[in-house]
Amino acid sequence: MLAHSPPFPLIIDYLNGERKITPDDKEGILLALRHCDRVLRIRLRMPVANLKNLIVAIDREFPILEFLYIGSPNKHKTTLILPKTLEAPHLLHIGLENFTFPIQSSLLLAAVGLKTLSLHNILPSAYFSPAGLLQRLSLMPQLETLEISFHSPIASRYVEQLPYPPMMTHVILPNLRRFAFQGVSAYLEALLPGVAMPLLETLQIVFFNQLSFHLPHLVQLMGRTENLTSKSAKLWFQRDAVIVATFPHEGSKRYNFCIQVICSHFDWQVAISEQIVNMLRPVFVAVEHLTLDYHEHHSSLDWHSEADRTLWHGLLKSFSNVKILLVGDSLIGELSRSLRLNYGERPLELLPTLKELVCYSKGNAAYTFLPFVNERKAAGVSVSLTVVPLPS
């Protein structure tokens, strides 16, 4: 059928998750790949066993191919490698997931007009150094989206031991709008000094489990990137991670900055949040609308130890301009205890500009904030307490 059809561009789109590919579907994909001069777009996501059989068929030149995404839904130890004979000189978007993909690949060298480079769950055998990545990025001036995520953490001391060419001159990515990174902080800190992203609009960072951070280059990036400042922020505490995010405006569902740290203990999560928020204080000092929540479908935080109130105080001091504070049901008890004054503490040391406290509560838990509200009132500052009932 394809042999006798008009020479329209072909789109191969097969996102089948974890289900096995059917014989008919496999035959159809292989047939389309044989017409490589007509293939404009390839998207394949399926179990590793099926991918390995199809990848070997992508072993030729695809002269009009613009979009290439190949991935497996689950992390694995099986090596997936693109054929070295694959050529796509007009490639604009490339995304690989759970692949061994060398940053020196000729596929990247030829794709001078690349707009999207997305490499997810990079296996340890394919780790590349920050300088090696910079060397390739210097050849991608049109890049608009850069996503780099490593399969597993690498010890910080090994970051400097990765084989790479000498650190090159500063790389400017004038069109980059989105940058996402998953790995250890030492890698990101080694990368950032060598790259400029003046028009960056979205920054997403995921760090593997670590309890202390030193992020001076991230602080510099945030300070000189106007699009990443915001008046709205959210902190989510999850069972296995903590997330700090800022949004362009209140009610926006799309963040402009998000940093997530994989960590399973609540008291550690609060300690990590306190570190990060204090390091990035210039970003959060402008926040006027703050949400604190435990983002899981559980009614309590009985899985954790209470966080030290001094950590909460250190965290909240960076939000000195917050006017509206929203607190999720599961955090009401934790936060209300931390905001009660001890002897000698002044009522306006924390959240001095707060005007409204909104609690999402299933019962009367929100009224544990009344001592805090009354202390503010006694100090001559009025804070309204609003309770939004949740279904029982």
Secondary structure by P-SEA (a helix, b strand, c coil): ccccccccbbbbbbbcccccccaaaaaaaaaaaaacccccbbbbbccaaaaaaaaaacccccccccbbbbbbcccccbbbbcccccccccccbbbbcccccccccccccccccccbbbbccccccccccaaaaaaaaaacccccbbbbbbcccccccccccccccccccccccccccbbbbbccaaaaaacccccccccccbbbbbbccccccccaaaaaaaaaccccccccbbbbbcccccccccccccccccccbbbbbbcccaaaaaaaaaaaaaaaccccccccbbbbbcccccccccccccccaaaaaaaacccccccbbbbcccaaaaaaaaaccccccccccccccccbbbbbccccccccaaaaaaaaaaacbbbbbbbbbccc
